[in-house]
Amino acid sequence: MPGSSTGIQRQKQGSGHNLKHRKTHLNIRKHKGYDALHQVAGRGGGPVPASIPDDSPDPAAPALGDQLPVEGVTGRPPGVPTVPPRPFPALPRPRLPSLRSVGVPRDGAQSRRHRSPGLGRVSALPPPQSPVPPPAAPAPPPQKMLRLCLLAAHALPLAGAALLSPGSCAFEDSACGYEWDYAHLPWALHGEGHYISVDTSYEGEKAVLSSPELYSEEWSCVRLIYQIAMTSEASRDPTRLNLYLRQEGESFDRLLWSAKEPSDSWLIASLDLINSTKKYKIVLEGEIGQDKSASIAVFEIKITPGYCIECDFEENHLCGFVNRWNPNVNWFVGGGNIHDFQSILPKDHTLKSELGHYMYVDSVYVKHFQEVAQLISPKTTAPMSGCLSFYYQLKQESSIIFTVYLRDTNGFYDEIWKTDSALSADWALAEVDFNAPYPMEVIFEVAFNSAKGGYVALDDISFSPVYCSNQTGTPFNPAKAGCDFEEDLCNFYLDHKDGPGWSRVKVKRNVYRAGDHTTGFGYYLLANTKFISQPGYIGRLYGPTLPGNLEFCLRFYYALYGFFQMSGTLAVYIFEENHVVQEKIWSVLDAPKGVWTQAEISFKKPMPCKVVFVSWCKSFWDCGLVALDDVSLSLGSCQAADLLLPNPGECTFEKDECVFTQKERGRGSWHRRRGPTPTSYTGPKGDHTTGVGYYMYIEASDMVYGQRAYLVSRSLRGISGKQCLTFFYHMYGAGTGLLSVYLKKEGDDEEIPLWRRTGEQSISWLRGLIEYESNKNYQIIFEVIRGVSMRSDTAIDDILFQAGPCLEVEEIQFSSGYPDSLNEIEY
C-alpha cells in the first residue's frame, strides 16, 4: 500500500559523501523573498552587483543551450556543502557557462549589452560539484544596501504569486503530499539539496511515487526537472524514469513520457495534459537497471494551467525553450536589471519593467552572411490547433529575416509566419493560425546579413484553441477517411465506369477460408479478378478527399489468394480531386497467401487529393482474389506513430509478454512466436496484429492430452463499474482442446470463469469480448487444455483492457465442425 509523504526517507547532513544532484539558493529560483536578487544575479540583462557572489568566468563557455538535448537545461553552481548518505556516483565536472562568460566586453570596458549566460546558466539547475563550501560573499558596501532592500521588497509580491499549484513540488522540506509505494524501493528526500532520489543502495527493481489526487477541466502543463546518473551508458536494461497518468476509473496507468539517457546535469521535460472531467494522479516510476551505481533524482515537479508552448520567460526553466547553438549568433535572456541607461534593449512586455525578462538576439558577433539563431519550443505532446500569438520588437540597420516555423519529428520545416515590417519601436503583437495534430516544435528563427543587422526581442508566447482568423470550420477528422466495412463502404465509393470492381462480402466461420480481419466473421472488400471480362482489368476503390499540406499515415490490411505472381496485384495511388492520377505510392511485392497483412504508407501532398486502391489481373492465367479490410488514416508519419507510447492496457506481444507471466515455463507452456506453427493443419499462419508479428500459443506436440498451460496477468487495479476485455484467439486443428478465461480477485481462493471455447473454431483469428466487474485488485488468467491430438495448437493475440461496458455483444457459436456448405462467400 502507498505510504504517506512523511514516509519518504530523509537524508541528513554530515556523512562526508559527495552527492551528484543538488540545488543552490543562488542559482535556483525558489518561491522565497530573494527572487529579485536571483533575477539580477542569475538572469542577466545588466551589470551584476558586486555584493552578489558569482562563479568564476569561463572563457570557453558557450551561450544559451550549448550542446543541450532538446528539452535540457543545465547549470554551473558554486561549491556546495557536504551532504551524506547514499551518494550518487561521481561524474566529471561539465563545462557549463558561467554567469559572466559572455558579458565580458571585447575591449575590456563594461559591455553595454551585458548578456545572460543563456539557458545553460539561466535555468540554474546545477549538478553537484566540489564538496568544499563556497567562500563567503563579501558584505555589500553601504551604497549597495538600499538597492538590495528595494530588490527584496520587489520580490515579496513575486514570491506570493509563485505559490505552488496542486500537484507541484519543489521538495524544499517535504514531499508535498506525494506518496511512495512501500512495495518497491524507497525515495529519499534530501533536506539540503532539496530533491528526491532513488539509487542502488537498496535491492529492488523500481521506485514508485504518486501525487495527491488532482482535478483540472483545463489544459495543463507538467514540467519535470530530473537527472539520471549511470557509470555505464550501454546496457540491455538501462536505468529509466517514467511518468504516468493515473485516471479515475482506469485499471491501467497511461505512460506519458519516458527517459533513459544519463546526464551530468539537470534536464527538463514538458508534457501537455489534455483537459478532462476525470480526477487523476501523476505517477513517477524510477526503474533501476543493471548498473550497480545507477541513481535517479527529481528536482522539481510543476503543474501549471495552460499549454507547454506558452512562455513569458520569467521562470528559470524558460518553459523548456532551448537555443540551437551557433558560435556567433544565439538567443539570450534579456532584462532583470535595475538601471542600465546605456542598454538599447527594451523593457519586457510582461511586467513593463527592467526587472522583467524576455528573449533577444542581436548581430554584434555576426561574421558570415545569413547567420541564423533558433529558439526552439518544447515538443507538443497532444494534438493542438488554434491561434499562436507572441510579442516582438525588431530593430534593423540591414536586412533581418524573422521567421516562425513548425518542425515535425522527421525534421521537416513548415513556415507559418514571417515579419513584414522593417522596424518595430514598441512591442508588436503577432498572431498566426497554428495546427499541430502530431508532435511538433515551434522554432523562432532570426537570420542576419551583417554585424550591423540590429536585434529581435521576443516575449509572452501564448496559445488559444480558437483560430486567430475566426474561421469556423472544424479541423479535419482522419477517422472519417477510414473504414472497417462492417456496415457499409463508409466514405469510400466505386466509379461505375470501371465496371463491377470491389464487392463487400462476408465469410461464415469455417476451417477452409479465412474471414475478415476485424472480427473473423464480419465484412470486408473483395476484388474477384477471376471473373473479369478481359485480362488487365483494373478495379478502383476511391477514398474521400483529403486536405493538402498535411502529412498522413495510411494503414490497411490485405490478403491475396490464387495468384502465381503477387507483385503488383494491389497498388495504392494518389489521385487529384478530378480523378487525374498523380502518382503510385505503394504496390504489393510479395505476401503470405491467405494471411491478413498490414501495410502502412506515409505521404504528404500540397493540394487536396484522394487515396485510390487498385486491383489488377495481369493475365487470363494469373488472376485471383484481392481482399481489403480495416483501412485507417492518422495524422503524422507512420514512423512517428510507431514511436508513440503504447496505449494503456494493450498487449500485442510484439516486444514481450507485457503484463502477463506464467506459472511454469517449459516445453508445455505458452510460447511467443511469429510465422506459422511447426505442425501442419493447426495453428495460425501469422499473427493478428500485422500478419508478420508475434503471438502467444501452445505447441501441442510438446504436451500430452489434458495438459494445462496458464498465462496470468499481474495484479490489476480494481475499479467500480463494468470493464471490457477484448482479445483474438485462434483455434484451428482437428484435435483442438479447450481455451478458458478466468477472473481471480485479490484475497479470493476461487477463480471465476468468464469465457470458454472448446474444439476447432475457425481457420481465422476470431475476436473475443468479455464484460466483467471487480472492485478489488484482480488477475486475468488464460488457461488452455491440450486436445486429443497434436493438431491442437491454440493461440491468442491483441489483448485490450478498457474501462466501461463492451460496445458490442459477442456472437457466440460453439460448433466445432462445419459442413462444406458453410464455406461460402456472402455478397
N, C-alpha and C positions, 0 to 999 in steps of 0.2 A: 504494500500500500504506500502511497506517497506520504512523505513526511512534511512537516511544516517548514517554513523558511528558516526558522530558528534552528532546525536540524542540520542546516548546511554547516559543514565544519569550518572553523575559523583558523587562519594561520596567524600565529603570534610572532612578535619580533624577537630577535636575539639568537638565532641559530647559527649565524655566520655564513649561511649559503647565499649564493647569488641567485636571484630569481629572474627568469627571462622576460616575463611580462610585467610591466609596471607603468604607473601613471605618475606624473609630477604636476604639482599645482600650478607652476609657472606655465607649463606647456599645454595643459588640458583645461579647457573652459568648463568649469563646473558651475552649478547654479548657486553661487555664493556672491558675497559682496566685492570680490576682486575681479569681477567680469571686465570692467573697463580697463583695469591695469593690464589684463591679458590682451585686450584688444590692441593696446598700444604696443605691448611687448611682443605679441605673437602674430599680429596680423599685418603689420607694415603700413605703408602709406605715408609715414612721416618719420622724423628722427626719433630714435628710441631714447627715453630718458636715461641719463647716466645712472640713476639710482636703482634701475631695474637690472638684476643680473641677467647675463646673456651668455650664449655659447660662444666659444672662440670662433673666429672666421675660418672658413674652409675655402681656400681659393679654387679648389677643383669642384666645388659643389654646384650642382645643376639648378635650374629653375623649376617651376611648377611641374610636379608629377614626373620627374625624370625616371625613366625605365620602370614605371609602376604598372601593375596589372590594371585592367580596365576599371576595376572598382577598388583600387588600392589607395591607401593613404599611409604615409609614414611620418616619423618624426625623429629628431635627434635630441635627446634630453641632456640636461646636465647630469652630474653624478647623483646617485640616489643612495639612501641609507641601506644597510644590510637588512634583508628580510629572510626569516628562517624557513622551516621545514619544507619538504617535498620540492626541491629546486627543479626548475626547468633546465634542460640541457644547455650548456654554454654554447653560444653561437658567435661567430666572428662579428665584430663591430661593423655595421654597414656604413658605407659612405653616403651620408644623407646631408641635405643642405642645412647650413647654419643660418641663424637669424640675419646676419649682415653680409652673407656671402655675395649677394647680388647688388646690395646697395652701396658698395664701395665705389666712389667715382673714379673714372679713369685718370683724372688729372690730380688726384689726391685731395681735392676740395670736397666739401659736403655736396652730395648729389641733390639736385632739385627734384629728382624722382627717386625717392628712397623706396625701393621696391620691396614688396613682400617676398619672402623666400619661396613662395609657391606652395603647392599642395603638400609637398613632402614635409614642410615645416609648419604650414598654417594649421593643418589638422591637429598637430601636436599630440599624436598618439604614439609615444615612443616605446620601443623595446627597451628592456633593461640594459644597462651598460655596467660601468665600473661600480663595485660596492663601496667605493670611497665617497663619503658625503661631499657635496659641493662646498666650496668656500663660502663663508657668509657674505651676503651682499653688503657693500658699504652703506652707511646711513645716508639718507638723502640730505643734501645741503638745505638750509632754511628756505632759500628762494624756490626750492622744488616742493616744499611741503604743501603750499597752497594748491599747487597743481594736482598733487596726489589726492588731497582731500576732495577736490572737485571731481576727480575721476571716481573716487569711491562713492560719492553722493550720486553721481550719474548711474553707477552700477546697480543701485538699490532697485529702481523700477525694472531694470532689465532682469535682475535675479527673480523678482516676483513674477515676471511674465514667463520665466523659463521653468515654472513648476512642471514636474514630470507628469505626463499624461498617463492614464491607466495602461498597464502593461509595460511601461517604460521603466528602466532601472539603470542607474549608474554604479551600483554596487559600492556606494560610499561607506556605509556602515551596516547595511542589511541587504537581504535578497529581495526586498520589495514585494513580498508575497509569493515569490516563485518557490516551488516545492520540488525536491528531488526524490526520485523513486528509490526506496530502500532496497528493492530487489536488485539494484545494479550498483555500480561504482558511485562513491560519494563525490559531490562537488565541494571544493574548498573555497571559502570566501576569504580573500586576503585583505586584512584591515588597512595595511599601509598602501599597497599598490592599487586598492580599490578595483578589484576584478575578481572573477571566479575562475576556477580552473579544475581540470581533472588530468591525472597522469598515471604512470605505471607503478606508483608506489603501492597500489593495492591490486590484487588479482581480480580480473574481470574483463569483460569484452566491451562494455559501453556504460555511459552515464546518461541519465535522462533528467531533464529539468523542464517543468511545466509552469506556465504563467497562471495568475489568477484568472477566473472566468471573465471574459471581455465581451463587449457588445458594441457594435457600431453599424448604423444603417448607411453610413457614407463610406466612400473610398478612404483607405488608409495606406500609409507608407511605413514599412518596418525597416529600420536601419540597424544593422548588426555590425559591431566593431569587434574583431576577433583576431586570433593568431593561432596557427598550428606549427608546432616545432617538432622536428624529427632529426635524427642523426643520419638516417639513410632515406633518400628520396625514392629509390627503386624498391618496390615491394609489391608482392601479389595481393597483399591485404593491407593497404595503406591506412593510416590514421585519417579519420574523416569527421567533419562536423556537418550535421543535417538539421534543417529547420522544417518542422511540420505544422500544419494547421489542423487542429482537432475540433471539428464542428459538432454541435449538439445533435444527437440522434444519429451519429455515424459510428460504425464499428471500426472503421479504418481511418488512420490519420493520412492527410494528403501531404505528400512531400513537395514543398515549395522550392527548396534550394539545398544544394549540397556542395561542399568544397573539400578537397583533399591536398591541395598544393601547400607545401610548407613555406614558411616565410620567416625572415628575421625582423619583421616589422609588423605593426598592426595594419589590418586590412579592413575595408568597409564593403558591405553588401547591402543593396537596396532592393526591396521587394514590395510590389503593389498588392494590396488586399482588396478584392472587389467587394462592393457593398453587399450586405446580406442581412436578412432578418433573423438569422440563427446566432445564438451565443457560441463563442469559440474560445479556444486556448491556443497559445503559441507553445510549441514543444521543441526544445533543443535536445539533440541526441549526439553525444560525442562517442564515436567508435574508436577504440584503441586498437590499432592494428598489430602487426608483428614486431614493430620497432620496440626494443626494450627500454628506450628512453624517450618515447613519444609523450607529448603533452598538448593540451588544448586549453586556451584561455579565452574568456569572453569579457570584454572591457565595458561594453555598454549596449543596451537594447533600447531603442527609442521608437515609439509608435506615435505618429502624428497624423492628423486628418489631412486629406489631400492626396496628391499624386507625387510619385518619386521624382518626376522630371521637373517639379516646381522648385524654385530656389530664390531666396533673397540674399544669399551669401553672408548672412550674419552668423551662421554656425561654423564651428571649427572644421567639421567634416565637409563643408561646402556641398552638402547634399549628394555626395558621391561623384560630383563632376571632377574630371581629370583633364590634364593637359597632355597633348601629344608632343613629346619633347622635340624641340628644334634648337640647334646650337646658337641660333641668332635671334629668333623671334618666338616669344612664349606669352601665354596669358598669366597675369599676376593679380593678386588681391590688392585692391586699392582702398583708400580710406583708413579710418581708425586713428587719425592724428588729431591733435587739439588745434594747433595753428601751424600752417605752412603756407605763408603768403606767396612763396615762390612757385608753388605747385600749379601746373596748368591743368591738372586733373580736377574733375568736378566733385561736388558733394554727392553722396549716394542718393538714390531715389527713394529708398525705403524710409529712412529716417530724416531725409533732407538735412543731413548733418555731416560734419567732417568725421564724426565718430562712427558713422555707418560704413558699410562695406559694399563693394561691387567688384566685378572683374574687368580688367582692361589689358590691352595690348598696344604697344606703340612701336615706332620704326627706328628707335635710336640705334640699334645694333644691326640693322639690315645690311647685308653685304652682297646679296645676289638679287637678281631680278626675280620677281614673283616669290618672295619669301612668304611662307604660309604658316599661320598659327591656328591650331584647332583646339577648341574646348568641347569635350565630349561628355554627354549626359550619361547617367546610369541607363542600362538597357531596360526597356519596358518588359514587364513580366506578365501582362494581361492585355487583351485586346482593348485599344483605345481609339476613339475618334471624336473630334470636336475642334476647338479653337486653341491654338498655341499663341500666347502673347508674351512680349518682353519689352523692356525699355532699353534704349541705347543712345549713346552720344557718339558723334563722328566728327572729327576734325581732320582735314587733309590738305596738304600742300601739293601733293601729286596724287595720282590715281590710287585709290584704295578700293578693293573689292570685298565687301562684307556679305557673306552668303550663309544660308542655313540649309543643311542637308538632313535627310534621313538615311541611315545606313543599316542594312539588314545583316543577318548572321553570315551571309556569304560575302560580305564586304562591298555590295553594290550600293552606289550613292544615288539618291533621288533629290534633286534640288527643289525646295519648296518655297524659298524666299530669297530675294536679293535687294539690297538697298538701292533706291533710285535717287537719293539726294547726295549732293556733294558735301553738305555741311549741316550739322545739327547742333546749334549752340546750346540747346537745352535738351533734357531728356525727352526723347520722342518715343511714342508707342508704336510698336509693330504687331500686327495680327496676321495669322496665316492659318488656313484650314489644315488640320493635322489628322492623318489617318495611319494608325499603326495596328493593323489587325493581327500582326505576329511580332515577335520580339525585334525591336529596333532601337537605335541610338540616335539622339538629336545632336548634330555637330554644328557648332558655331565657328565658321572659318573666316579668317581675315587674311587677305593677300596684299602685300606691299610691293611697290615697284622701285622704291628708293628709300634711303635713310631719312629723307625729308617727307615721308609719306603722311605723318600725323599719328592719330591714335583712334581707337574704338573702345568705348566703355559699355558694359552690359550689366543689367540689374533686373531684379524682380521678374523672373521667368514664371509664368503661371499657365494653367490649363483649365479649360471649361468643356464639358461634354456637349455644349451647344455650339454649332458651327459659327464662325465669325461672319460668314456670308449670309446668315439667316436662311440657309437652304433648308427646305422641309422634307426633302427626300430621305427615305430610310436607307441605311447602309446596305450594301449587297449581302444577302444571306446565302452563303455557299451551300447550305443544306438543300436549297431548292434546286440545285443542279445535280443532286444525287438521286438514286432510286434503288430499291430492293425488288421492285416489280411484283410485290405481293398483292397489291390492289389493282394497279394499272401501270401505264407507262410513265406516270408522273409527268414531268415536263419534257420528256423525250417524244419524238414523233418520227414517222416514216414519210418519205416522199413517194407518192403512188406512181410517179413517173419511173421509179426504179424497179417496179414490179413488186412481188409479194414480200421479199426481203426477210425481215425478222418477225418471229411469232412469239407470243407469250404463252408458255407451256408449263405443265406440271407433271411430275412423275410420282406415282404412288410408291410407297416404301417397298423395296424388293431387294433381292440378293443378286440382281443381274445388272441393273442400270442405276447409276448414281442420281440422286435427286438434286435439289438446288443447294446453294451454299448457305443461304440464310438460316434455314431450319432443318434441311434434309428432306422435307416433304412439302415445300412451298413452290412458288412460281419463279421462273427465270426466262430469259430470252434465248431463242434458238434460231439459228440460220441453217436451214437444211439444204445444203448446196447439191445434194444428190438429185433433187427434184427441180432442176433448173431447165430452162429452155435451151440453153447453149453454154458451152464452156466459156469461161471468162466472165461469168455473171458476177455482178457486184451488188451486194445488199448493204444499204446505208441506213444507219440509225443516227438521227440528228439530235444533239443536245440543245438546251436553252442558250440564249445569248449571254455571254459573259462580258463584264465591263473591261475596258482596256487599262493598261498601265498598272495592273496588279499581278503579283506572282501567285500561281496556283499549284496545288499538288492534286493530281488526278489519280485515284486508286480504283481498281476494279478487279473482278475475278473472272477468269475464263477457263473453259475446258474444251478440248478438241478430241473428236472421235473420227475414225475411218480414213484419215489421210495417210498417204505414204510419205509425202514430203510436207512437213508442217510449216516450213518457212514461208512467211508472207500470207498465210491463210486468214489472219486477222491483223488489222492495222488501225491506227488512230491518226486522223487528220485534223488540221485546223482549217476551218472554212471562214470566209468573211460572211457578213450578215446576208449578202445576196447570193450565198451558196457558191461563191467563187473559191476555188481551192487555194490555200496559202502554202501549206507545207505538210509533209508527213512527219509526225513527231515520235511515232513508235510503231514497231512491227514485230510480230512474234517470230522468234528464230527456232526455238525448239521447246518442247514441254512434255511432261509425262502424260501419256494417253489416259483420258478419263479422270484426271485429277484437277480439282479446282485450284488454280494457281493465281497468286496475286501479282498484278503489275502496278507499278507506280511511275508517274511521269511528272516532272516539274516543267512549267512553261510560263512565259510572260510575253504578252503582245501589247503594242502601243494602242491598238484600236480594238473596239468590240469584236468578238469572234464567237465561233461555235465549235464544240468538240463533236467529231463525227466518227462513229465506229463503222468500219468497212470490212465485210467478209468477202472472200474471193475463192472461187474454184478455178484452179489453174488449167485443168484439162478434164475431159469427159471421164478419164480413167482414174483421176485422183481428186475425188470430191468426198466430202464428209459432213460432219456436224460441227458447228461452232456455237458454243454456249457462253452466255454473258450474264453476270449477276452482281449485285451489291456494288453499284457504281457510287463513289463518293468523291466530293470535292472539298478541299480545305484551302485556306489562305496561307501563303508562305510556301517555301520549297519543301519537298519531301525529305531532303537531308536534314533541314532544320527541325521538321516534325519528328524525325527519328531521334533527335537529341532531347526532345521534351521528356519531362519526368513522367513515369508511369502513372496511370490512374489508380487511385487507392482501391484495394480490394480486387484488382485484376491480376490474373496469372495466365500467361501464355506458354510458360515453360521454355521460352526462347533462351534465357540466360541461366536459369537454375530452377529449383523446385519451389521458389517463392516462400510462402508461409507454411508450406507443408513439410512433413518429415515422415519417417516410417518407424514402426515399432521394431522391426527387424530388417536388416539388409542382407541380401544373399541372392542366389540364383532364382529363388522362388518369391522374390519381392517385386515391387514396382520398378520399372526401368525408364529412364529418359532416353528417347530415341528420335531419329529423323529418318525419312525414307520408309520403304516397305519393311514389314517384319520378316524374319528369316523363313518362316513357314508359309508355304503356298496355300491359297484358298482360305486365308484367315488374316485378320488384322488389316489396318489401313495401308494405303499406298503412299500416303503423305499426311502431313498434319492439317488441321483445320485452319490455322492462322494464316499461313501463306502458301501451303502446299509443299514447301521445301524446308519447313522449320521443324521444331521439336514438339513431342507429345509424351505423355506417360502411358505405359502399357505393361501388361504381364505377358511373359513368354511362356505359353502353356507347355511347350516341350520340356521346360526345365522344372515342371511341377507335376504332382500326382493328382488324381481325381479327388476333388473335395478340399484340396489345399487352399488356404486363405492368404490374402495379402491385404495390408491396410495402409492407406495413405491418410495421415492425420494432420489437421491444421494446428497451428499454435493456438494458444488461448486467445479468443477474440472478445472484444469488449461488448458486454450485453447492453442493449438499449430497449426502451419501451416502444411498442408498435411492431408492425409487421416488417419483415425483411424478405428479400428475394435473392435466391441463388440460381444463377444461370451457368450451364456448362454444356459441353458437347461430348458425346460418348460414341464409341464405335464398337459394335458387337456383330461381327461377321465371321462365320465359320460353323460348320455342321455340328460341332461339339461344344458350342459356346455355353458357358455356365451362368453365373448369377452376379449382377452388379447392384450394390445397395449403397444408400447414403444415410448416415445416422447423425443425430444431434446429441452431444454429451454435455450437459450443463455442469458447471463447477460445483463440486460438493455432492453430486448425484452419482450413484453407482451404475444405474441403468442407462443404456443408450436408447434414444428414441428413434425408431425407424421413420424416415421421411419419404423415401422413394426407392423403388425396386424394379428391375427389369431382368427377365430370365430368358435364356435361349437366344438363337440367332434373330437379329432385329432388321438389319439392312446392310447393304454394301456402302452406304453413305454415312457421313458424320451426322448424327441426329442431335437436336437441341433438347436439353432437359431443363425444366423450370420447377423450382421448389419454393414454396412460400412457408415461412416459419416465424416463430416468435421466441425471444429469450431475454428476460430481464437480467439474468445472471451472465457472467462470463461463460463462454462455451467453446466447444470444438466441433468442427465438421469432420466426419470420417467417411472416406470412400473405401468400401470393402468389396473385393472381388473374390469369387469362388471358382476355381478351375472346373471346367466341364468334363464330359466323359471322354473326350479325345484331345489330341494335341492341337486340333483345329479349334482352339478355344481362346485365341488371343483377344484380349479386351483392352480398350484404350480410352483415355479421357484427354480433353484439351480445353483451352479458353474458358477458364473458370472466372466468374464475376460475381462479387458480393455487392448488393445495392440496398440502401435503406428504402423502406416503403414497400407496398404490395407489388406483386408482379403485374405488369400491364397487360399480359396475355395469359390465357389459360392453356396449359399444355394439352395437345391432342394425344390421348393415351390409346395405344394399341399394344396388345400383349401377344399377338400372333408371332410364332417363331418360324413359320414357313409360309411361303406364298405360292399360289398356283401361277402358271405361266400367263394367265390372263391379266394378272396384275402388273406384268412388265409392259405397260403401255404408256404412251405419251398422251396427255390430255391437252387438246388445243382449245 
